[in-house]
C-alpha cells in the first residue's frame, strides 16, 4: 500500500499519519472532476467537499465531517 500521494491543492506530496487515510472521494488528490463526460478537451477540477482539499481524513472527521476553514 502506498502511503504517499501528490495533492493538487497543496502542490506537494502528502504522507499518511497514524489514524489517517486518503479521502475516498478524491483519493488523496484534493480535487475532483466537475463533469465525467468523455471527449472533452479539458476537465474542470473542483475542490473535494469531503476532505476540503486536504486529501486525508481521520476517523473523527469521517464521523462528524471536516471542520471548515
Secondary structure, DSSP 4 states (H G I P E B T S, - for coil): ---EEEETTTTEEEEPPTTEEE-TTTTTSSEEES---TT-SS--EEE-TTTTTS-EEEHHHHHH-PPP-
